[in-house]
Amino acid sequence: MIEADTQMPWQRALVYGLGLSGRAATRLLRARGVDVLAADRRSPADLDLDELIADPGVELALGAEPRELPPDVDLLVLSPGVPLDRPLVVAARRRLVPVMAEVELAFRCLDGPVLGITGSNGKSTTTALTGALLEACGYAVEVCGNIGRPLADCVAGKAGRLFVTELSSFQLETVSRFRPCAAALLNISADHLDRHSDVGLYAAAKRALFARQTGREVAILNADDPLVAGVALAARRRWFSRLGPVADGCYLDGDRVVEVEPGRPPAELFGRRDLPLAGEHNLENAMAAALLARAAGAPAERLRAGLASFRGLPHRLEKVATIDGVDWYNDSKATNLSSAARSLEGFADGSVHLILGGRHKGADPRQIGGPVRRKAARLYLIGEAAELFRDALGGATPHEMSGDLASAMAAAGAAARPGEAVVLSPACASFDQYDNFERRGDEFRRRALARRGGGDG
């Protein structure tokens, strides 16, 4: 951990993007005496700005981004949704104005160690589970970052808290001093190729989490993922694996997860029966969370209690209802192909009525052809990517062009038989039809529960 900054060296910052992280960055900057120009291309009606409007130290530029970088701006704080090729970002770098993510800004003000979690899939579950394990061991914990509460909103508070922080590739593109005491890279698969031009650049953004770690810190890595296993790092590397033993970390031995480290005998951390979440991917998440908790000092014997009390997160393969023998699952957070494929593996072959589609993120849909052919009884295709999925997958699997979620659910509900499942695991972003994946999942839940009550949603 780097010593916290009690004062900031900047006079006026441009905060670019006023979502959750942008507003949190603005609040933090103002609390440290920095004036802010807050910019967003959205209109005031689309933003929650009441507190900022009332602050005389905040100037708002809404509806269109500023044409030029003001000459008195000496810091640019970038929201995750703003690409690095935007003209204001290019101009700031040309003028040698620091460009940083909200998490980088917040890190410089923290008075406590950071645990960082990234990866293509499982970040939120692993982050929440790590927080639950540490809380069960008596630690004061802030669970924050990309999971919902910005890190900048956690700065104020008692010293010595542990900051368990989920981090996206977008947030990691502009870190320079961010150095977690322990960090986990869960997996890497093709994602966000609409922003990162190839998997190599996407993986490089993920690896930035470890760039400033030294031998005093811990890197926790998935030994079963070749794109993760080849990472060269200065930190102590601890591995987790479902497929075989590791030299330092934990691995699955039958139904037991065993921790090993040089110079000590193996010790059981937990068993499959201790994990209340279904799916092999959640077993991997639990192993990573256990190693993160251990890196923070949690006693091995206390981890089972934290696991047993954890109930998972909404929109992550969330069983919403069983109606006339058909299970309804909300997996709206499956916004990429690999996440949807991992979710499908937990179902019986030919049993899934799968709702796919939304805004495509650039990866080839044929990558999930194998799991879809094995697991899906029928596909219900929605959103902008419906035709793309039809062309890639429809030849081998019965399908229909539903268009929207309501139509897909009505058709799937009519076709599914007892013992089968209707699963929203869209493998796409939601932004073509919804503000976010939560809104999409909430509609699925509402309509499913309405069917149980005899309505059609």
C-alpha positions as CSV (number, residue, x, y, z in Angstrom):
1,M,0.0,0.0,0.0
2,I,1.3,3.5,-0.9
3,E,1.0,6.2,1.7
4,A,-2.3,8.0,1.4
5,D,-2.5,11.5,-0.1
6,T,-4.2,13.9,2.4
7,Q,-3.9,16.7,-0.1
8,M,-4.0,16.7,-3.9
9,P,-1.5,18.5,-6.1
10,W,-4.2,19.6,-8.7
11,Q,-6.2,22.8,-8.9
12,R,-8.9,21.9,-11.5
13,A,-9.8,18.5,-12.8
14,L,-12.0,17.4,-15.7
15,V,-14.1,14.4,-14.7
16,Y,-15.1,12.8,-18.0
17,G,-18.3,10.8,-17.6
18,L,-20.9,11.2,-14.8
19,G,-22.0,7.7,-14.0
20,L,-21.4,6.2,-10.5
21,S,-17.6,6.4,-10.7
22,G,-17.5,9.9,-12.2
23,R,-19.8,11.3,-9.5
24,A,-17.8,9.5,-6.8
25,A,-14.5,10.9,-8.2
26,T,-16.1,14.4,-8.3
27,R,-17.1,14.1,-4.6
28,L,-13.6,13.0,-3.6
29,L,-11.9,15.8,-5.6
30,R,-14.2,18.4,-4.0
31,A,-13.6,17.0,-0.5
32,R,-9.9,17.5,-1.2
33,G,-10.3,21.1,-2.4
34,V,-10.0,20.5,-6.2
35,D,-12.4,22.4,-8.5
36,V,-14.1,20.2,-11.1
37,L,-15.3,20.5,-14.6
38,A,-17.7,17.6,-14.9
39,A,-18.5,16.5,-18.5
40,D,-21.0,14.0,-20.0
41,R,-22.6,13.7,-23.4
42,R,-25.9,12.8,-21.8
43,S,-28.5,15.4,-20.9
44,P,-29.2,16.5,-17.3
45,A,-32.5,14.5,-17.4
46,D,-30.5,11.3,-17.8
47,L,-28.2,12.0,-14.9
48,D,-28.4,12.1,-11.1
49,L,-26.7,15.5,-10.5
50,D,-28.6,17.1,-7.6
51,E,-25.6,17.2,-5.3
52,L,-23.2,18.5,-8.0
53,I,-25.5,21.2,-9.2
54,A,-25.5,22.7,-5.7
55,D,-21.7,22.8,-5.4
56,P,-20.2,26.1,-6.6
57,G,-16.8,24.3,-7.2
58,V,-18.4,22.1,-9.9
59,E,-18.9,23.4,-13.4
60,L,-21.1,21.1,-15.5
61,A,-20.7,20.5,-19.3
62,L,-23.6,18.4,-20.4
63,G,-25.2,17.3,-23.6
64,A,-21.9,17.3,-25.6
65,E,-18.3,17.0,-24.5
66,P,-16.2,20.1,-24.5
67,R,-14.7,20.8,-27.9
68,E,-11.3,21.6,-26.4
69,L,-9.4,20.8,-23.2
70,P,-9.6,23.9,-21.0
71,P,-6.1,25.4,-20.4
72,D,-6.4,25.4,-16.6
73,V,-7.3,21.7,-16.3
74,D,-4.3,19.8,-14.8
75,L,-6.0,16.4,-14.2
76,L,-8.4,14.2,-16.3
77,V,-10.3,11.5,-14.4
78,L,-11.8,9.1,-16.9
79,S,-15.0,7.1,-16.3
80,P,-14.8,3.4,-17.4
81,G,-17.2,3.9,-20.3
82,V,-15.0,6.5,-22.0
83,P,-12.5,5.1,-24.6
84,L,-8.9,6.3,-24.6
85,D,-9.2,7.5,-28.2
86,R,-11.6,10.3,-27.4
87,P,-10.2,13.8,-28.5
88,L,-10.2,15.2,-25.0
89,V,-8.1,12.2,-23.7
90,V,-5.7,12.5,-26.6
91,A,-5.4,16.2,-26.0
92,A,-4.7,15.7,-22.3
93,R,-1.9,13.2,-23.0
94,R,-0.4,15.5,-25.6
95,R,-0.3,18.3,-23.0
96,L,1.1,15.8,-20.4
97,V,-2.0,16.2,-18.2
98,P,-2.3,13.1,-16.0
99,V,-5.2,10.8,-17.1
100,M,-6.4,8.3,-14.5
101,A,-9.3,6.1,-13.6
102,E,-11.5,6.8,-10.6
103,V,-9.9,3.7,-8.9
104,E,-6.4,5.2,-9.4
105,L,-7.5,8.5,-7.9
106,A,-9.1,6.8,-4.9
107,F,-6.2,4.5,-4.3
108,R,-3.9,7.4,-3.6
109,C,-6.2,8.4,-0.7
110,L,-6.8,5.1,1.0
111,D,-5.6,4.2,4.5
112,G,-5.8,0.4,4.3
113,P,-4.8,-2.5,2.0
114,V,-6.5,-3.3,-1.3
115,L,-7.4,-6.7,-2.6
116,G,-8.0,-6.5,-6.4
117,I,-10.1,-9.0,-8.5
118,T,-10.3,-9.0,-12.3
119,G,-11.0,-11.5,-15.1
120,S,-13.5,-12.0,-17.9
121,N,-16.0,-13.9,-15.7
122,G,-16.7,-14.4,-12.0
123,K,-15.4,-11.0,-10.8
124,S,-18.4,-9.9,-8.9
125,T,-19.1,-13.3,-7.2
126,T,-15.4,-13.6,-6.2
127,T,-15.3,-10.1,-4.9
128,A,-18.5,-10.5,-2.8
129,L,-17.4,-13.9,-1.6
130,T,-14.0,-12.6,-0.6
131,G,-15.7,-9.9,1.4
132,A,-18.0,-12.4,3.1
133,L,-15.0,-14.6,4.0
134,L,-13.1,-11.7,5.6
135,E,-16.1,-10.4,7.4
136,A,-16.7,-13.9,8.8
137,C,-13.1,-13.7,10.2
138,G,-13.8,-10.4,11.9
139,Y,-12.2,-8.0,9.4
140,A,-13.6,-4.5,8.6
141,V,-14.2,-4.8,4.9
142,E,-15.4,-2.5,2.1
143,V,-16.6,-4.4,-1.0
144,C,-16.4,-2.0,-3.8
145,G,-15.3,-1.1,-7.3
146,N,-16.9,-2.4,-10.5
147,I,-19.3,-4.4,-8.3
148,G,-21.4,-1.3,-7.6
149,R,-20.0,1.0,-5.0
150,P,-17.1,3.1,-6.4
151,L,-13.8,2.9,-4.5
152,A,-13.8,6.7,-4.3
153,D,-16.9,6.6,-2.1
154,C,-15.1,4.3,0.4
155,V,-12.2,6.6,1.1
156,A,-13.8,8.3,4.2
157,G,-13.9,6.0,7.2
158,K,-11.9,4.2,9.8
159,A,-8.2,3.5,9.0
160,G,-7.2,-0.1,8.4
161,R,-10.2,-1.4,6.5
162,L,-9.6,-3.9,3.8
163,F,-10.8,-2.7,0.3
164,V,-12.0,-5.7,-1.7
165,T,-12.2,-4.2,-5.2
166,E,-13.6,-5.6,-8.4
167,L,-11.8,-4.1,-11.4
168,S,-12.7,-4.1,-15.1
169,S,-10.3,-3.9,-18.0
170,F,-11.6,-0.4,-18.7
171,Q,-10.7,0.8,-15.1
172,L,-7.2,-0.8,-15.4
173,E,-6.3,1.0,-18.6
174,T,-5.3,4.1,-16.8
175,V,-3.8,3.1,-13.5
176,S,-0.2,4.1,-12.7
177,R,0.3,3.7,-8.9
178,F,-2.5,1.2,-8.1
179,R,-0.8,-1.6,-6.2
180,P,-2.9,-4.2,-4.4
181,C,-1.4,-6.3,-1.6
182,A,-3.1,-9.3,-3.2
183,A,-4.7,-9.5,-6.6
184,A,-6.5,-12.2,-8.5
185,L,-6.8,-12.9,-12.3
186,L,-9.6,-15.4,-12.6
187,N,-9.7,-16.1,-16.3
188,I,-9.3,-14.5,-19.7
189,S,-11.6,-15.0,-22.7
190,A,-12.6,-12.9,-25.7
191,D,-14.6,-10.0,-24.4
192,H,-15.0,-6.3,-25.0
193,L,-13.4,-6.7,-28.5
194,D,-15.6,-3.7,-29.5
195,R,-13.2,-1.6,-27.4
196,H,-10.0,-3.7,-27.2
197,S,-9.1,-4.6,-30.8
198,D,-7.9,-8.1,-29.9
199,V,-7.6,-10.6,-27.0
200,G,-3.9,-9.7,-26.5
201,L,-4.7,-6.0,-25.8
202,Y,-7.6,-7.0,-23.6
203,A,-5.4,-9.4,-21.6
204,A,-2.7,-6.7,-21.3
205,A,-5.3,-4.4,-19.7
206,K,-6.1,-7.1,-17.2
207,R,-2.5,-7.8,-16.4
208,A,-2.0,-4.1,-15.4
209,L,-3.5,-5.1,-12.1
210,F,-0.1,-6.7,-11.2
211,A,2.3,-4.3,-12.9
212,R,3.4,-2.5,-9.8
213,Q,3.4,-5.4,-7.4
214,T,6.7,-6.5,-5.9
215,G,7.8,-9.7,-4.2
216,R,6.1,-8.5,-1.0
217,E,2.6,-8.8,-2.7
218,V,0.6,-11.8,-3.8
219,A,-0.8,-12.6,-7.3
220,I,-3.5,-15.3,-7.4
221,L,-3.8,-17.0,-10.8
222,N,-5.9,-19.6,-12.5
223,A,-3.5,-22.5,-13.4
224,D,-6.1,-24.0,-15.7
225,D,-6.4,-21.0,-18.0
226,P,-3.4,-20.9,-20.5
227,L,-3.9,-17.1,-21.0
228,V,-3.5,-16.6,-17.3
229,A,-0.9,-19.3,-16.5
230,G,1.7,-17.7,-18.8
231,V,1.7,-14.3,-17.0
232,A,5.2,-13.3,-15.8
233,L,5.0,-11.3,-12.6
234,A,7.3,-10.0,-9.8
235,A,4.8,-10.8,-7.1
236,R,4.6,-14.2,-5.3
237,R,2.4,-16.3,-7.5
238,R,-0.3,-18.5,-5.9
239,W,-2.3,-20.8,-8.1
240,F,-5.8,-22.3,-8.0
241,S,-6.8,-25.3,-10.0
242,R,-9.7,-27.7,-10.5
243,L,-7.6,-30.0,-12.7
244,G,-4.4,-30.9,-10.8
245,P,-2.0,-30.1,-8.0
246,V,-0.1,-26.9,-7.8
247,A,3.1,-26.0,-5.9
248,D,1.8,-22.9,-4.1
249,G,-1.9,-22.2,-3.8
250,C,-4.9,-24.6,-3.7
251,Y,-6.3,-27.3,-5.8
252,L,-9.2,-29.8,-6.0
253,D,-8.5,-33.2,-4.5
254,G,-11.6,-35.3,-4.9
255,D,-14.2,-33.2,-3.2
256,R,-11.7,-31.3,-1.0
257,V,-10.0,-28.0,-1.8
258,V,-6.4,-28.4,-0.4
259,E,-4.0,-25.5,0.3
260,V,-0.3,-26.1,-0.3
261,E,2.7,-23.8,0.1
262,P,6.4,-24.4,0.3
263,G,7.7,-25.7,3.6
264,R,4.2,-26.6,5.0
265,P,2.1,-29.7,4.9
266,P,-1.1,-29.6,2.8
267,A,-4.2,-28.5,4.6
268,E,-7.9,-28.7,3.6
269,L,-9.5,-25.3,3.2
270,F,-13.1,-26.5,2.4
271,G,-15.1,-29.1,0.6
272,R,-17.6,-29.0,-2.2
273,R,-20.4,-29.5,0.3
274,D,-19.4,-26.2,2.0
275,L,-20.1,-24.1,-1.1
276,P,-23.8,-23.2,-1.5
277,L,-23.3,-22.1,-5.2
278,A,-23.8,-24.5,-8.1
279,G,-21.4,-24.8,-11.0
280,E,-17.7,-25.6,-11.5
281,H,-17.1,-21.9,-12.2
282,N,-18.2,-21.1,-8.7
283,L,-15.9,-23.6,-7.3
284,E,-13.0,-21.8,-9.0
285,N,-14.4,-18.4,-7.7
286,A,-14.4,-19.9,-4.2
287,M,-10.8,-21.1,-4.5
288,A,-9.7,-17.6,-5.6
289,A,-11.6,-15.9,-2.9
290,A,-10.1,-18.3,-0.3
291,L,-6.6,-17.5,-1.4
292,L,-7.3,-13.8,-1.4
293,A,-8.6,-14.1,2.2
294,R,-5.6,-16.1,3.2
295,A,-3.3,-13.4,1.7
296,A,-5.1,-10.9,3.9
297,G,-4.3,-13.0,7.0
298,A,-7.6,-14.9,7.4
299,P,-7.2,-18.2,9.3
300,A,-7.9,-21.3,7.1
301,E,-10.1,-22.9,9.7
302,R,-12.5,-19.9,9.6
303,L,-13.3,-20.0,5.9
304,R,-16.0,-22.6,5.9
305,A,-18.3,-20.4,8.0
306,G,-18.0,-17.6,5.5
307,L,-18.7,-19.9,2.6
308,A,-21.7,-21.5,4.2
309,S,-23.4,-18.1,4.8
310,F,-22.9,-16.8,1.2
311,R,-25.9,-16.8,-1.0
312,G,-24.6,-15.5,-4.3
313,L,-25.5,-12.4,-6.2
314,P,-28.6,-11.5,-8.3
315,H,-28.4,-11.9,-12.1
316,R,-25.7,-14.6,-11.8
317,L,-27.5,-17.9,-12.6
318,E,-30.1,-16.8,-10.1
319,K,-32.9,-19.4,-9.8
320,V,-36.0,-17.2,-9.9
321,A,-38.8,-19.7,-9.8
322,T,-40.0,-23.2,-10.5
323,I,-43.3,-23.2,-12.4
324,D,-45.1,-26.4,-13.4
325,G,-41.8,-28.3,-13.1
326,V,-39.8,-25.8,-15.2
327,D,-36.9,-23.9,-13.6
328,W,-36.4,-20.2,-14.6
329,Y,-32.9,-18.8,-14.3
330,N,-31.8,-15.2,-14.5
331,D,-28.2,-15.1,-15.7
332,S,-28.4,-11.6,-17.2
333,K,-24.8,-10.9,-16.0
334,A,-23.6,-13.4,-18.6
335,T,-22.7,-10.6,-21.0
336,N,-20.0,-12.5,-22.9
337,L,-19.8,-15.8,-24.7
338,S,-17.6,-17.6,-22.2
339,S,-19.7,-16.7,-19.3
340,A,-22.8,-18.0,-21.0
341,A,-21.0,-21.2,-21.9
342,R,-19.8,-21.8,-18.3
343,S,-23.4,-21.3,-17.1
344,L,-24.8,-23.9,-19.5
345,E,-22.4,-26.6,-18.4
346,G,-24.4,-27.1,-15.1
347,F,-27.5,-28.2,-17.0
348,A,-28.5,-31.6,-18.4
349,D,-28.0,-32.1,-22.1
350,G,-30.9,-30.9,-24.2
351,S,-32.8,-29.4,-21.3
352,V,-32.3,-25.6,-21.7
353,H,-34.6,-23.1,-23.4
354,L,-31.9,-20.5,-23.9
355,I,-32.6,-16.8,-24.4
356,L,-29.6,-15.3,-26.3
357,G,-28.8,-11.9,-27.7
358,G,-28.5,-8.2,-27.0
359,R,-25.6,-5.9,-28.1
360,H,-22.8,-7.9,-29.5
361,K,-19.3,-7.3,-28.1
362,G,-17.2,-8.5,-31.0
363,A,-16.3,-12.1,-30.3
364,D,-17.3,-14.9,-32.7
365,P,-20.6,-16.5,-31.6
366,R,-19.5,-19.9,-33.0
367,Q,-17.2,-20.2,-30.0
368,I,-20.2,-21.4,-27.9
369,G,-21.5,-23.7,-30.6
370,G,-20.5,-26.8,-28.7
371,P,-22.2,-26.0,-25.3
372,V,-25.3,-24.7,-27.1
373,R,-25.7,-27.8,-29.2
374,R,-25.3,-30.1,-26.2
375,K,-27.4,-28.2,-23.7
376,A,-30.0,-26.2,-25.6
377,A,-33.4,-27.6,-26.5
378,R,-34.3,-24.4,-28.3
379,L,-32.9,-20.9,-28.8
380,Y,-34.9,-17.7,-28.4
381,L,-33.0,-14.8,-30.0
382,I,-33.4,-11.2,-29.0
383,G,-31.9,-7.8,-29.6
384,E,-29.4,-6.4,-32.1
385,A,-27.4,-9.7,-32.2
386,A,-30.4,-12.0,-33.0
387,E,-29.5,-12.4,-36.6
388,L,-25.8,-12.9,-35.8
389,F,-26.7,-15.8,-33.4
390,R,-29.1,-17.2,-35.9
391,D,-26.5,-17.4,-38.6
392,A,-23.8,-18.8,-36.3
393,L,-25.9,-21.3,-34.3
394,G,-29.3,-21.7,-35.7
395,G,-28.4,-24.4,-38.2
396,A,-27.7,-27.0,-35.6
397,T,-30.2,-25.9,-32.9
398,P,-34.0,-25.2,-33.2
399,H,-34.5,-21.5,-32.8
400,E,-36.9,-18.6,-33.2
401,M,-36.4,-14.9,-33.7
402,S,-38.2,-13.5,-30.6
403,G,-36.9,-10.0,-30.9
404,D,-37.5,-8.9,-27.3
405,L,-37.4,-10.5,-23.8
406,A,-41.2,-10.6,-23.3
407,S,-41.7,-12.5,-26.5
408,A,-38.9,-14.9,-25.8
409,M,-40.1,-15.7,-22.3
410,A,-43.7,-16.3,-23.6
411,A,-42.5,-18.7,-26.3
412,A,-40.0,-20.5,-24.0
413,G,-42.7,-20.8,-21.3
414,A,-45.1,-22.4,-23.7
415,A,-42.5,-24.9,-25.1
416,A,-40.6,-25.9,-21.9
417,R,-41.6,-29.2,-20.2
418,P,-41.2,-30.4,-16.6
419,G,-37.5,-31.0,-15.8
420,E,-36.3,-28.4,-18.3
421,A,-35.2,-24.9,-17.7
422,V,-35.7,-21.4,-19.2
423,V,-32.4,-19.6,-19.0
424,L,-31.7,-15.9,-19.8
425,S,-27.9,-16.2,-20.4
426,P,-27.7,-13.6,-23.3
427,A,-23.9,-13.6,-24.0
428,C,-24.3,-10.0,-24.9
429,A,-24.5,-6.5,-23.3
430,S,-27.9,-5.1,-22.6
431,F,-27.5,-1.6,-24.0
432,D,-29.6,-2.1,-27.2
433,Q,-32.8,-2.5,-25.1
434,Y,-31.9,-1.8,-21.4
435,D,-29.9,0.7,-19.4
436,N,-27.8,-2.2,-17.9
437,F,-27.9,-5.9,-17.3
438,E,-29.6,-5.4,-13.9
439,R,-32.7,-3.9,-15.7
440,R,-32.8,-6.8,-18.1
441,G,-32.5,-9.3,-15.3
442,D,-35.2,-7.5,-13.2
443,E,-37.6,-7.7,-16.1
444,F,-36.9,-11.4,-16.5
445,R,-37.5,-11.9,-12.8
446,R,-40.7,-9.9,-12.8
447,R,-42.1,-11.7,-15.8
448,A,-41.2,-15.1,-14.4
449,L,-42.8,-14.4,-11.1
450,A,-45.9,-13.1,-12.8
451,R,-46.2,-16.4,-14.7
452,R,-46.1,-18.2,-11.3
453,G,-49.0,-16.0,-10.2
454,G,-51.0,-16.8,-13.3
455,G,-50.3,-13.6,-15.2
456,D,-48.3,-13.0,-18.4
457,G,-46.1,-10.3,-17.0
